[in-house]
C-alpha cells in the first residue's frame, strides 16, 4: 500500500530552503518510505510513529510521522543535525 506525502507548513518552508541536490536525495528516500514507512532502524526513540531519514554526507535529517489511519506520511521537520536541533524542532511540533 502506498502512503501519500504531506508536510506541516513550517516543514514545507524548510524543504523549500534546501538546495535542489538535497531535495532530490530526500525525494528518492521518501519514495521508498512511501511504500514502506515503518523502518525499525529509523524509528525515533520516545515517539511512537516518528521516523528519520538521514543524508549522512550532507548532515541533514528529515523527521516524519506515519499516520496509518489516513495512510499519510507527514513531514514534521527538515534540517541539519547540528546538536540534534532538527529533532528538538520536531518534538516541539
mmCIF file as gemmi writes it, N, C-alpha and C atoms, coordinates in Angstrom:
data_model
loop_
_atom_site.group_PDB
_atom_site.id
_atom_site.type_symbol
_atom_site.label_atom_id
_atom_site.label_alt_id
_atom_site.label_comp_id
_atom_site.label_asym_id
_atom_site.label_entity_id
_atom_site.label_seq_id
_atom_site.pdbx_PDB_ins_code
_atom_site.Cartn_x
_atom_site.Cartn_y
_atom_site.Cartn_z
_atom_site.occupancy
_atom_site.B_iso_or_equiv
_atom_site.pdbx_formal_charge
_atom_site.auth_seq_id
_atom_site.auth_asym_id
_atom_site.pdbx_PDB_model_num
ATOM 1 N N . UNK Axp A 1 ? 0.842 -1.166 0 1 0 ? 1 A 1
ATOM 2 C CA . UNK Axp A 1 ? 0 0 0 1 0 ? 1 A 1
ATOM 3 C C . UNK Axp A 1 ? 0.897 1.242 0 1 0 ? 1 A 1
ATOM 4 N N . UNK Axp A 2 ? 0.602 2.18 -0.871 1 0 ? 2 A 1
ATOM 5 C CA . UNK Axp A 2 ? 1.382 3.405 -0.962 1 0 ? 2 A 1
ATOM 6 C C . UNK Axp A 2 ? 0.738 4.493 -0.12 1 0 ? 2 A 1
ATOM 7 N N . UNK Axp A 3 ? 1.553 5.132 0.696 1 0 ? 3 A 1
ATOM 8 C CA . UNK Axp A 3 ? 1.103 6.241 1.534 1 0 ? 3 A 1
ATOM 9 C C . UNK Axp A 3 ? 1.226 7.54 0.748 1 0 ? 3 A 1
ATOM 10 N N . UNK Axp A 4 ? 0.407 8.519 1.098 1 0 ? 4 A 1
ATOM 11 C CA . UNK Axp A 4 ? 0.55 9.839 0.484 1 0 ? 4 A 1
ATOM 12 C C . UNK Axp A 4 ? 1.476 10.684 1.351 1 0 ? 4 A 1
ATOM 13 N N . UNK Axp A 5 ? 2.027 11.726 0.768 1 0 ? 5 A 1
ATOM 14 C CA . UNK Axp A 5 ? 3.001 12.574 1.45 1 0 ? 5 A 1
ATOM 15 C C . UNK Axp A 5 ? 2.389 13.938 1.731 1 0 ? 5 A 1
ATOM 16 N N . UNK Axp A 6 ? 2.535 14.394 2.971 1 0 ? 6 A 1
ATOM 17 C CA . UNK Axp A 6 ? 2.076 15.722 3.363 1 0 ? 6 A 1
ATOM 18 C C . UNK Axp A 6 ? 3.168 16.383 4.191 1 0 ? 6 A 1
ATOM 19 N N . UNK Axp A 7 ? 3.13 17.706 4.237 1 0 ? 7 A 1
ATOM 20 C CA . UNK Axp A 7 ? 4.101 18.49 5.005 1 0 ? 7 A 1
ATOM 21 C C . UNK Axp A 7 ? 3.368 19.402 5.975 1 0 ? 7 A 1
ATOM 22 N N . UNK Axp A 8 ? 3.926 19.565 7.17 1 0 ? 8 A 1
ATOM 23 C CA . UNK Axp A 8 ? 3.499 20.672 8.016 1 0 ? 8 A 1
ATOM 24 C C . UNK Axp A 8 ? 3.937 21.942 7.293 1 0 ? 8 A 1
ATOM 25 N N . UNK Axp A 9 ? 3.209 23.044 7.474 1 0 ? 9 A 1
ATOM 26 C CA . UNK Axp A 9 ? 3.56 24.286 6.781 1 0 ? 9 A 1
ATOM 27 C C . UNK Axp A 9 ? 5.005 24.696 7.039 1 0 ? 9 A 1
ATOM 28 N N . UNK Axp A 10 ? 5.424 24.629 8.284 1 0 ? 10 A 1
ATOM 29 C CA . UNK Axp A 10 ? 6.79 25.047 8.627 1 0 ? 10 A 1
ATOM 30 C C . UNK Axp A 10 ? 7.825 24.094 8.035 1 0 ? 10 A 1
ATOM 31 N N . UNK Axp A 11 ? 7.504 22.818 7.961 1 0 ? 11 A 1
ATOM 32 C CA . UNK Axp A 11 ? 8.422 21.848 7.348 1 0 ? 11 A 1
ATOM 33 C C . UNK Axp A 11 ? 8.525 22.09 5.841 1 0 ? 11 A 1
ATOM 34 N N . UNK Axp A 12 ? 7.424 22.521 5.225 1 0 ? 12 A 1
ATOM 35 C CA . UNK Axp A 12 ? 7.449 22.829 3.792 1 0 ? 12 A 1
ATOM 36 C C . UNK Axp A 12 ? 8.356 24.028 3.524 1 0 ? 12 A 1
ATOM 37 N N . UNK Axp A 13 ? 8.344 25.016 4.406 1 0 ? 13 A 1
ATOM 38 C CA . UNK Axp A 13 ? 9.249 26.166 4.267 1 0 ? 13 A 1
ATOM 39 C C . UNK Axp A 13 ? 10.703 25.71 4.37 1 0 ? 13 A 1
ATOM 40 N N . UNK Axp A 14 ? 10.972 24.809 5.323 1 0 ? 14 A 1
ATOM 41 C CA . UNK Axp A 14 ? 12.328 24.274 5.471 1 0 ? 14 A 1
ATOM 42 C C . UNK Axp A 14 ? 12.735 23.499 4.218 1 0 ? 14 A 1
ATOM 43 N N . UNK Axp A 15 ? 11.803 22.731 3.671 1 0 ? 15 A 1
ATOM 44 C CA . UNK Axp A 15 ? 12.042 21.942 2.459 1 0 ? 15 A 1
ATOM 45 C C . UNK Axp A 15 ? 12.423 22.852 1.296 1 0 ? 15 A 1
ATOM 46 N N . UNK Axp A 16 ? 11.693 23.95 1.144 1 0 ? 16 A 1
ATOM 47 C CA . UNK Axp A 16 ? 11.943 24.868 0.028 1 0 ? 16 A 1
ATOM 48 C C . UNK Axp A 16 ? 13.288 25.582 0.143 1 0 ? 16 A 1
ATOM 49 N N . UNK Axp A 17 ? 13.837 25.662 1.342 1 0 ? 17 A 1
ATOM 50 C CA . UNK Axp A 17 ? 15.144 26.301 1.545 1 0 ? 17 A 1
ATOM 51 C C . UNK Axp A 17 ? 16.306 25.375 1.187 1 0 ? 17 A 1
ATOM 52 N N . UNK Axp A 18 ? 16.031 24.093 1.037 1 0 ? 18 A 1
ATOM 53 C CA . UNK Axp A 18 ? 17.085 23.13 0.699 1 0 ? 18 A 1
ATOM 54 C C . UNK Axp A 18 ? 17.566 23.338 -0.731 1 0 ? 18 A 1
ATOM 55 N N . UNK Axp A 19 ? 18.798 22.983 -0.976 1 0 ? 19 A 1
ATOM 56 C CA . UNK Axp A 19 ? 19.324 23.045 -2.342 1 0 ? 19 A 1
ATOM 57 C C . UNK Axp A 19 ? 18.629 21.97 -3.183 1 0 ? 19 A 1
ATOM 58 N N . UNK Axp A 20 ? 18.561 22.175 -4.492 1 0 ? 20 A 1
ATOM 59 C CA . UNK Axp A 20 ? 17.927 21.165 -5.357 1 0 ? 20 A 1
ATOM 60 C C . UNK Axp A 20 ? 18.556 19.779 -5.217 1 0 ? 20 A 1
ATOM 61 N N . UNK Axp A 21 ? 19.856 19.72 -5.002 1 0 ? 21 A 1
ATOM 62 C CA . UNK Axp A 21 ? 20.541 18.433 -4.843 1 0 ? 21 A 1
ATOM 63 C C . UNK Axp A 21 ? 20.042 17.695 -3.608 1 0 ? 21 A 1
ATOM 64 N N . UNK Axp A 22 ? 19.94 18.413 -2.484 1 0 ? 22 A 1
ATOM 65 C CA . UNK Axp A 22 ? 19.449 17.783 -1.255 1 0 ? 22 A 1
ATOM 66 C C . UNK Axp A 22 ? 17.999 17.341 -1.405 1 0 ? 22 A 1
ATOM 67 N N . UNK Axp A 23 ? 17.188 18.177 -2.046 1 0 ? 23 A 1
ATOM 68 C CA . UNK Axp A 23 ? 15.777 17.804 -2.25 1 0 ? 23 A 1
ATOM 69 C C . UNK Axp A 23 ? 15.67 16.521 -3.056 1 0 ? 23 A 1
ATOM 70 N N . UNK Axp A 24 ? 16.49 16.383 -4.1 1 0 ? 24 A 1
ATOM 71 C CA . UNK Axp A 24 ? 16.455 15.171 -4.922 1 0 ? 24 A 1
ATOM 72 C C . UNK Axp A 24 ? 16.854 13.942 -4.113 1 0 ? 24 A 1
ATOM 73 N N . UNK Axp A 25 ? 17.861 14.085 -3.272 1 0 ? 25 A 1
ATOM 74 C CA . UNK Axp A 25 ? 18.281 12.956 -2.439 1 0 ? 25 A 1
ATOM 75 C C . UNK Axp A 25 ? 17.165 12.555 -1.479 1 0 ? 25 A 1
ATOM 76 N N . UNK Axp A 26 ? 16.528 13.545 -0.853 1 0 ? 26 A 1
ATOM 77 C CA . UNK Axp A 26 ? 15.415 13.245 0.045 1 0 ? 26 A 1
ATOM 78 C C . UNK Axp A 26 ? 14.234 12.645 -0.722 1 0 ? 26 A 1
ATOM 79 N N . UNK Axp A 27 ? 13.968 13.134 -1.935 1 0 ? 27 A 1
ATOM 80 C CA . UNK Axp A 27 ? 12.846 12.615 -2.731 1 0 ? 27 A 1
ATOM 81 C C . UNK Axp A 27 ? 13.008 11.121 -3 1 0 ? 27 A 1
ATOM 82 N N . UNK Axp A 28 ? 14.233 10.709 -3.321 1 0 ? 28 A 1
ATOM 83 C CA . UNK Axp A 28 ? 14.483 9.289 -3.59 1 0 ? 28 A 1
ATOM 84 C C . UNK Axp A 28 ? 14.191 8.444 -2.353 1 0 ? 28 A 1
ATOM 85 N N . UNK Axp A 29 ? 14.665 8.922 -1.21 1 0 ? 29 A 1
ATOM 86 C CA . UNK Axp A 29 ? 14.438 8.168 0.031 1 0 ? 29 A 1
ATOM 87 C C . UNK Axp A 29 ? 12.967 8.207 0.432 1 0 ? 29 A 1
ATOM 88 N N . UNK Axp A 30 ? 12.314 9.35 0.233 1 0 ? 30 A 1
ATOM 89 C CA . UNK Axp A 30 ? 10.89 9.451 0.566 1 0 ? 30 A 1
ATOM 90 C C . UNK Axp A 30 ? 10.052 8.517 -0.303 1 0 ? 30 A 1
ATOM 91 N N . UNK Axp A 31 ? 10.409 8.379 -1.57 1 0 ? 31 A 1
ATOM 92 C CA . UNK Axp A 31 ? 9.671 7.473 -2.458 1 0 ? 31 A 1
ATOM 93 C C . UNK Axp A 31 ? 9.709 6.048 -1.909 1 0 ? 31 A 1
ATOM 94 N N . UNK Axp A 32 ? 10.862 5.633 -1.388 1 0 ? 32 A 1
ATOM 95 C CA . UNK Axp A 32 ? 10.968 4.302 -0.781 1 0 ? 32 A 1
ATOM 96 C C . UNK Axp A 32 ? 10.11 4.213 0.476 1 0 ? 32 A 1
ATOM 97 N N . UNK Axp A 33 ? 10.14 5.268 1.274 1 0 ? 33 A 1
ATOM 98 C CA . UNK Axp A 33 ? 9.409 5.258 2.544 1 0 ? 33 A 1
ATOM 99 C C . UNK Axp A 33 ? 7.9 5.317 2.344 1 0 ? 33 A 1
ATOM 100 N N . UNK Axp A 34 ? 7.441 5.864 1.233 1 0 ? 34 A 1
ATOM 101 C CA . UNK Axp A 34 ? 6.001 5.879 0.98 1 0 ? 34 A 1
ATOM 102 C C . UNK Axp A 34 ? 5.48 4.471 0.727 1 0 ? 34 A 1
ATOM 103 N N . UNK Axp A 35 ? 6.344 3.589 0.265 1 0 ? 35 A 1
ATOM 104 C CA . UNK Axp A 35 ? 5.973 2.183 0.073 1 0 ? 35 A 1
ATOM 105 C C . UNK Axp A 35 ? 6.027 1.414 1.387 1 0 ? 35 A 1
ATOM 106 N N . UNK Axp A 36 ? 7.023 1.717 2.214 1 0 ? 36 A 1
ATOM 107 C CA . UNK Axp A 36 ? 7.202 1.036 3.492 1 0 ? 36 A 1
ATOM 108 C C . UNK Axp A 36 ? 7.703 2.051 4.524 1 0 ? 36 A 1
ATOM 109 N N . UNK Axp A 37 ? 6.795 2.8 5.157 1 0 ? 37 A 1
ATOM 110 C CA . UNK Axp A 37 ? 7.222 3.879 6.056 1 0 ? 37 A 1
ATOM 111 C C . UNK Axp A 37 ? 7.723 3.423 7.423 1 0 ? 37 A 1
ATOM 112 N N . UNK Axp A 38 ? 7.358 2.226 7.849 1 0 ? 38 A 1
ATOM 113 C CA . UNK Axp A 38 ? 7.742 1.743 9.181 1 0 ? 38 A 1
ATOM 114 C C . UNK Axp A 38 ? 9.083 1.008 9.107 1 0 ? 38 A 1
ATOM 115 N N . UNK Axp A 39 ? 10.172 1.761 9.245 1 0 ? 39 A 1
ATOM 116 C CA . UNK Axp A 39 ? 11.521 1.198 9.201 1 0 ? 39 A 1
ATOM 117 C C . UNK Axp A 39 ? 12.05 1.185 10.633 1 0 ? 39 A 1
ATOM 118 N N . UNK Axp A 40 ? 12.13 0.009 11.25 1 0 ? 40 A 1
ATOM 119 C CA . UNK Axp A 40 ? 12.532 -0.054 12.664 1 0 ? 40 A 1
ATOM 120 C C . UNK Axp A 40 ? 13.862 0.635 12.974 1 0 ? 40 A 1
ATOM 121 N N . UNK Axp A 41 ? 14.828 0.534 12.083 1 0 ? 41 A 1
ATOM 122 C CA . UNK Axp A 41 ? 16.135 1.146 12.337 1 0 ? 41 A 1
ATOM 123 C C . UNK Axp A 41 ? 16.08 2.673 12.313 1 0 ? 41 A 1
ATOM 124 N N . UNK Axp A 42 ? 15.063 3.245 11.677 1 0 ? 42 A 1
ATOM 125 C CA . UNK Axp A 42 ? 14.954 4.699 11.556 1 0 ? 42 A 1
ATOM 126 C C . UNK Axp A 42 ? 13.992 5.303 12.573 1 0 ? 42 A 1
ATOM 127 N N . UNK Axp A 43 ? 13.418 4.466 13.425 1 0 ? 43 A 1
ATOM 128 C CA . UNK Axp A 43 ? 12.433 4.951 14.4 1 0 ? 43 A 1
ATOM 129 C C . UNK Axp A 43 ? 13.098 5.838 15.439 1 0 ? 43 A 1
ATOM 130 N N . UNK Axp A 44 ? 12.433 6.943 15.782 1 0 ? 44 A 1
ATOM 131 C CA . UNK Axp A 44 ? 12.94 7.841 16.816 1 0 ? 44 A 1
ATOM 132 C C . UNK Axp A 44 ? 12.494 7.337 18.176 1 0 ? 44 A 1
ATOM 133 N N . UNK Axp A 45 ? 13.391 7.364 19.115 1 0 ? 45 A 1
ATOM 134 C CA . UNK Axp A 45 ? 13.034 6.911 20.459 1 0 ? 45 A 1
ATOM 135 C C . UNK Axp A 45 ? 12.123 7.933 21.122 1 0 ? 45 A 1
ATOM 136 N N . UNK Axp A 46 ? 11.169 7.443 21.874 1 0 ? 46 A 1
ATOM 137 C CA . UNK Axp A 46 ? 10.267 8.318 22.612 1 0 ? 46 A 1
ATOM 138 C C . UNK Axp A 46 ? 9.014 8.707 21.857 1 0 ? 46 A 1
ATOM 139 N N . UNK Axp A 47 ? 9.003 8.552 20.558 1 0 ? 47 A 1
ATOM 140 C CA . UNK Axp A 47 ? 7.829 8.898 19.758 1 0 ? 47 A 1
ATOM 141 C C . UNK Axp A 47 ? 7.367 7.645 19.024 1 0 ? 47 A 1
ATOM 142 N N . UNK Axp A 48 ? 6.113 7.323 19.18 1 0 ? 48 A 1
ATOM 143 C CA . UNK Axp A 48 ? 5.594 6.055 18.684 1 0 ? 48 A 1
ATOM 144 C C . UNK Axp A 48 ? 5.677 5.896 17.166 1 0 ? 48 A 1
ATOM 145 N N . UNK Axp A 49 ? 5.259 6.894 16.413 1 0 ? 49 A 1
ATOM 146 C CA . UNK Axp A 49 ? 5.179 6.741 14.961 1 0 ? 49 A 1
ATOM 147 C C . UNK Axp A 49 ? 6.051 7.745 14.22 1 0 ? 49 A 1
ATOM 148 N N . UNK Axp A 50 ? 7.169 8.144 14.818 1 0 ? 50 A 1
ATOM 149 C CA . UNK Axp A 50 ? 8.066 9.096 14.157 1 0 ? 50 A 1
ATOM 150 C C . UNK Axp A 50 ? 9.361 8.407 13.754 1 0 ? 50 A 1
ATOM 151 N N . UNK Axp A 51 ? 9.813 8.774 12.556 1 0 ? 51 A 1
ATOM 152 C CA . UNK Axp A 51 ? 10.998 8.172 11.964 1 0 ? 51 A 1
ATOM 153 C C . UNK Axp A 51 ? 11.868 9.261 11.347 1 0 ? 51 A 1
ATOM 154 N N . UNK Axp A 52 ? 13.102 8.898 11 1 0 ? 52 A 1
ATOM 155 C CA . UNK Axp A 52 ? 14.01 9.857 10.387 1 0 ? 52 A 1
ATOM 156 C C . UNK Axp A 52 ? 14.574 9.296 9.094 1 0 ? 52 A 1
ATOM 157 N N . UNK Axp A 53 ? 14.96 10.216 8.236 1 0 ? 53 A 1
ATOM 158 C CA . UNK Axp A 53 ? 15.733 9.895 7.044 1 0 ? 53 A 1
ATOM 159 C C . UNK Axp A 53 ? 17.017 10.693 7.171 1 0 ? 53 A 1
ATOM 160 N N . UNK Axp A 54 ? 18.15 10.012 7.008 1 0 ? 54 A 1
ATOM 161 C CA . UNK Axp A 54 ? 19.445 10.667 7.173 1 0 ? 54 A 1
ATOM 162 C C . UNK Axp A 54 ? 20.15 10.789 5.829 1 0 ? 54 A 1
ATOM 163 N N . UNK Axp A 55 ? 20.693 11.967 5.577 1 0 ? 55 A 1
ATOM 164 C CA . UNK Axp A 55 ? 21.637 12.156 4.482 1 0 ? 55 A 1
ATOM 165 C C . UNK Axp A 55 ? 22.985 12.372 5.155 1 0 ? 55 A 1
ATOM 166 N N . UNK Axp A 56 ? 23.689 11.297 5.393 1 0 ? 56 A 1
ATOM 167 C CA . UNK Axp A 56 ? 24.916 11.36 6.192 1 0 ? 56 A 1
ATOM 168 C C . UNK Axp A 56 ? 25.966 12.293 5.613 1 0 ? 56 A 1
ATOM 169 N N . UNK Axp A 57 ? 26.183 12.212 4.316 1 0 ? 57 A 1
ATOM 170 C CA . UNK Axp A 57 ? 27.247 13.02 3.708 1 0 ? 57 A 1
ATOM 171 C C . UNK Axp A 57 ? 26.976 14.515 3.839 1 0 ? 57 A 1
ATOM 172 N N . UNK Axp A 58 ? 25.71 14.911 3.812 1 0 ? 58 A 1
ATOM 173 C CA . UNK Axp A 58 ? 25.351 16.329 3.905 1 0 ? 58 A 1
ATOM 174 C C . UNK Axp A 58 ? 25.047 16.749 5.335 1 0 ? 58 A 1
ATOM 175 N N . UNK Axp A 59 ? 24.812 15.783 6.219 1 0 ? 59 A 1
ATOM 176 C CA . UNK Axp A 59 ? 24.5 16.113 7.607 1 0 ? 59 A 1
ATOM 177 C C . UNK Axp A 59 ? 23.076 16.59 7.816 1 0 ? 59 A 1
ATOM 178 N N . UNK Axp A 60 ? 22.176 16.257 6.898 1 0 ? 60 A 1
ATOM 179 C CA . UNK Axp A 60 ? 20.779 16.683 7.012 1 0 ? 60 A 1
ATOM 180 C C . UNK Axp A 60 ? 19.899 15.53 7.457 1 0 ? 60 A 1
ATOM 181 N N . UNK Axp A 61 ? 18.803 15.886 8.116 1 0 ? 61 A 1
ATOM 182 C CA . UNK Axp A 61 ? 17.824 14.914 8.59 1 0 ? 61 A 1
ATOM 183 C C . UNK Axp A 61 ? 16.423 15.382 8.211 1 0 ? 61 A 1
ATOM 184 N N . UNK Axp A 62 ? 15.55 14.425 7.979 1 0 ? 62 A 1
ATOM 185 C CA . UNK Axp A 62 ? 14.136 14.686 7.753 1 0 ? 62 A 1
ATOM 186 C C . UNK Axp A 62 ? 13.383 13.814 8.747 1 0 ? 62 A 1
ATOM 187 N N . UNK Axp A 63 ? 12.495 14.422 9.517 1 0 ? 63 A 1
ATOM 188 C CA . UNK Axp A 63 ? 11.707 13.693 10.511 1 0 ? 63 A 1
ATOM 189 C C . UNK Axp A 63 ? 10.274 13.625 10.001 1 0 ? 63 A 1
ATOM 190 N N . UNK Axp A 64 ? 9.719 12.411 9.987 1 0 ? 64 A 1
ATOM 191 C CA . UNK Axp A 64 ? 8.34 12.25 9.531 1 0 ? 64 A 1
ATOM 192 C C . UNK Axp A 64 ? 7.551 11.404 10.507 1 0 ? 64 A 1
ATOM 193 N N . UNK Axp A 65 ? 6.249 11.559 10.415 1 0 ? 65 A 1
ATOM 194 C CA . UNK Axp A 65 ? 5.322 10.824 11.271 1 0 ? 65 A 1
ATOM 195 C C . UNK Axp A 65 ? 4.397 10.006 10.383 1 0 ? 65 A 1
ATOM 196 N N . UNK Axp A 66 ? 4.168 8.773 10.749 1 0 ? 66 A 1
ATOM 197 C CA . UNK Axp A 66 ? 3.292 7.893 9.981 1 0 ? 66 A 1
ATOM 198 C C . UNK Axp A 66 ? 1.909 7.908 10.619 1 0 ? 66 A 1
ATOM 199 N N . UNK Axp A 67 ? 0.915 8.225 9.807 1 0 ? 67 A 1
ATOM 200 C CA . UNK Axp A 67 ? -0.475 8.221 10.261 1 0 ? 67 A 1
ATOM 201 C C . UNK Axp A 67 ? -1.199 7.126 9.486 1 0 ? 67 A 1
ATOM 202 N N . UNK Axp A 68 ? -1.221 5.936 10.073 1 0 ? 68 A 1
ATOM 203 C CA . UNK Axp A 68 ? -1.774 4.77 9.383 1 0 ? 68 A 1
ATOM 204 C C . UNK Axp A 68 ? -3.259 4.907 9.071 1 0 ? 68 A 1
ATOM 205 N N . UNK Axp A 69 ? -4.016 5.552 9.953 1 0 ? 69 A 1
ATOM 206 C CA . UNK Axp A 69 ? -5.46 5.675 9.744 1 0 ? 69 A 1
ATOM 207 C C . UNK Axp A 69 ? -5.773 6.455 8.468 1 0 ? 69 A 1
ATOM 208 N N . UNK Axp A 70 ? -4.968 7.493 8.175 1 0 ? 70 A 1
ATOM 209 C CA . UNK Axp A 70 ? -5.186 8.304 6.976 1 0 ? 70 A 1
ATOM 210 C C . UNK Axp A 70 ? -4.28 7.873 5.82 1 0 ? 70 A 1
ATOM 211 N N . UNK Axp A 71 ? -3.427 6.889 6.041 1 0 ? 71 A 1
ATOM 212 C CA . UNK Axp A 71 ? -2.453 6.407 5.059 1 0 ? 71 A 1
ATOM 213 C C . UNK Axp A 71 ? -1.603 7.592 4.575 1 0 ? 71 A 1
ATOM 214 N N . UNK Axp A 72 ? -0.997 8.298 5.547 1 0 ? 72 A 1
ATOM 215 C CA . UNK Axp A 72 ? -0.232 9.512 5.262 1 0 ? 72 A 1
ATOM 216 C C . UNK Axp A 72 ? 1.129 9.444 5.944 1 0 ? 72 A 1
ATOM 217 N N . UNK Axp A 73 ? 2.136 9.919 5.239 1 0 ? 73 A 1
ATOM 218 C CA . UNK Axp A 73 ? 3.447 10.188 5.822 1 0 ? 73 A 1
ATOM 219 C C . UNK Axp A 73 ? 3.531 11.708 5.916 1 0 ? 73 A 1
ATOM 220 N N . UNK Axp A 74 ? 3.623 12.22 7.135 1 0 ? 74 A 1
ATOM 221 C CA . UNK Axp A 74 ? 3.618 13.662 7.391 1 0 ? 74 A 1
ATOM 222 C C . UNK Axp A 74 ? 5.026 14.114 7.762 1 0 ? 74 A 1
ATOM 223 N N . UNK Axp A 75 ? 5.602 14.996 6.953 1 0 ? 75 A 1
ATOM 224 C CA . UNK Axp A 75 ? 6.941 15.517 7.238 1 0 ? 75 A 1
ATOM 225 C C . UNK Axp A 75 ? 6.816 16.575 8.327 1 0 ? 75 A 1
ATOM 226 N N . UNK Axp A 76 ? 7.555 16.377 9.421 1 0 ? 76 A 1
ATOM 227 C CA . UNK Axp A 76 ? 7.486 17.238 10.597 1 0 ? 76 A 1
ATOM 228 C C . UNK Axp A 76 ? 8.586 18.292 10.579 1 0 ? 76 A 1
ATOM 229 N N . UNK Axp A 77 ? 9.813 17.91 10.219 1 0 ? 77 A 1
ATOM 230 C CA . UNK Axp A 77 ? 10.95 18.835 10.252 1 0 ? 77 A 1
ATOM 231 C C . UNK Axp A 77 ? 12.022 18.391 9.268 1 0 ? 77 A 1
ATOM 232 N N . UNK Axp A 78 ? 12.731 19.377 8.722 1 0 ? 78 A 1
ATOM 233 C CA . UNK Axp A 78 ? 13.848 19.13 7.818 1 0 ? 78 A 1
ATOM 234 C C . UNK Axp A 78 ? 14.961 20.087 8.218 1 0 ? 78 A 1
ATOM 235 N N . UNK Axp A 79 ? 16.175 19.572 8.373 1 0 ? 79 A 1
ATOM 236 C CA . UNK Axp A 79 ? 17.273 20.477 8.71 1 0 ? 79 A 1
ATOM 237 C C . UNK Axp A 79 ? 18.559 19.753 9.003 1 0 ? 79 A 1
ATOM 238 N N . UNK Axp A 80 ? 19.571 20.545 9.344 1 0 ? 80 A 1
ATOM 239 C CA . UNK Axp A 80 ? 20.874 19.987 9.708 1 0 ? 80 A 1
ATOM 240 C C . UNK Axp A 80 ? 20.786 19.321 11.07 1 0 ? 80 A 1
ATOM 241 N N . UNK Axp A 81 ? 21.639 18.367 11.284 1 0 ? 81 A 1
ATOM 242 C CA . UNK Axp A 81 ? 21.627 17.623 12.537 1 0 ? 81 A 1
ATOM 243 C C . UNK Axp A 81 ? 22.266 18.42 13.671 1 0 ? 81 A 1
ATOM 244 N N . UNK Axp A 82 ? 22.982 19.472 13.387 1 0 ? 82 A 1
ATOM 245 C CA . UNK Axp A 82 ? 23.727 20.273 14.366 1 0 ? 82 A 1
ATOM 246 C C . UNK Axp A 82 ? 23.132 20.21 15.765 1 0 ? 82 A 1
ATOM 247 N N . UNK Axp A 83 ? 23.823 19.492 16.648 1 0 ? 83 A 1
ATOM 248 C CA . UNK Axp A 83 ? 23.391 19.408 18.042 1 0 ? 83 A 1
ATOM 249 C C . UNK Axp A 83 ? 21.992 18.863 18.213 1 0 ? 83 A 1
ATOM 250 N N . UNK Axp A 84 ? 21.553 18.016 17.324 1 0 ? 84 A 1
ATOM 251 C CA . UNK Axp A 84 ? 20.211 17.418 17.378 1 0 ? 84 A 1
ATOM 252 C C . UNK Axp A 84 ? 19.093 18.451 17.251 1 0 ? 84 A 1
ATOM 253 N N . UNK Axp A 85 ? 19.38 19.629 16.717 1 0 ? 85 A 1
ATOM 254 C CA . UNK Axp A 85 ? 18.381 20.701 16.635 1 0 ? 85 A 1
ATOM 255 C C . UNK Axp A 85 ? 17.147 20.276 15.841 1 0 ? 85 A 1
ATOM 256 N N . UNK Axp A 86 ? 17.344 19.55 14.744 1 0 ? 86 A 1
ATOM 257 C CA . UNK Axp A 86 ? 16.192 19.137 13.941 1 0 ? 86 A 1
ATOM 258 C C . UNK Axp A 86 ? 15.258 18.232 14.752 1 0 ? 86 A 1
ATOM 259 N N . UNK Axp A 87 ? 15.823 17.42 15.638 1 0 ? 87 A 1
ATOM 260 C CA . UNK Axp A 87 ? 14.995 16.541 16.468 1 0 ? 87 A 1
ATOM 261 C C . UNK Axp A 87 ? 14.252 17.34 17.54 1 0 ? 87 A 1
ATOM 262 N N . UNK Axp A 88 ? 14.904 18.367 18.081 1 0 ? 88 A 1
ATOM 263 C CA . UNK Axp A 88 ? 14.237 19.227 19.064 1 0 ? 88 A 1
ATOM 264 C C . UNK Axp A 88 ? 13.088 19.998 18.408 1 0 ? 88 A 1
ATOM 265 N N . UNK Axp A 89 ? 13.309 20.468 17.183 1 0 ? 89 A 1
ATOM 266 C CA . UNK Axp A 89 ? 12.247 21.158 16.448 1 0 ? 89 A 1
ATOM 267 C C . UNK Axp A 89 ? 11.065 20.22 16.234 1 0 ? 89 A 1
ATOM 268 N N . UNK Axp A 90 ? 11.349 18.992 15.851 1 0 ? 90 A 1
ATOM 269 C CA . UNK Axp A 90 ? 10.282 18.017 15.605 1 0 ? 90 A 1
ATOM 270 C C . UNK Axp A 90 ? 9.489 17.747 16.878 1 0 ? 90 A 1
ATOM 271 N N . UNK Axp A 91 ? 10.161 17.673 18.012 1 0 ? 91 A 1
ATOM 272 C CA . UNK Axp A 91 ? 9.465 17.42 19.277 1 0 ? 91 A 1
ATOM 273 C C . UNK Axp A 91 ? 8.552 18.568 19.674 1 0 ? 91 A 1
ATOM 274 N N . UNK Axp A 92 ? 8.894 19.782 19.25 1 0 ? 92 A 1
ATOM 275 C CA . UNK Axp A 92 ? 8.056 20.935 19.58 1 0 ? 92 A 1
ATOM 276 C C . UNK Axp A 92 ? 6.85 21.05 18.663 1 0 ? 92 A 1
ATOM 277 N N . UNK Axp A 93 ? 6.813 20.279 17.585 1 0 ? 93 A 1
ATOM 278 C CA . UNK Axp A 93 ? 5.717 20.4 16.605 1 0 ? 93 A 1
ATOM 279 C C . UNK Axp A 93 ? 4.705 19.306 16.775 1 0 ? 93 A 1
